[in-house]
Amino acid sequence: MVETTNKGYVCQIIGPVLDIEFPDGNLPPIYSAVRIETADGIGNIVEVQQLLGDNKVRAVSMRSTDGLKRGVEAVDLGSPITVPVGTPTLGRIFNVIGEPVDEQGDVSQ
């Protein structure tokens, strides 16, 4: 079985807000996470907030959009942004996309 990835591209950037076009018309649902690869290799996660029509969605970036350009590829992750929960997370510090930022390594499951 071949897994297909829903890909689009950034068509407009206004501050932390991005418009992303999915040419095949397969739009991600509202609150879905979309990954955008950046030149620094870290990548950027955005969250879909609005379906605009014409195969476009409006999304809000979870980090700075400085240096991001139109035409860059965006990949629908197929799920909302999630963060770890439970006993291993107690006393830990996370950013808005669930990555630990307290320099104590990954969260053990």
Buried (B, 14 or more C-beta within 10 A) or exposed (E): EEEEEBBBBBBEBEEEBBBBBBEEEEBBEBEBBBBBEBEEEEEBBBBBEEEEEEBBBBBBBBBEBEEBEEEBEBBBBEEEBEEBEEEEBEEEEBEEBBEBEEEEEEBEE
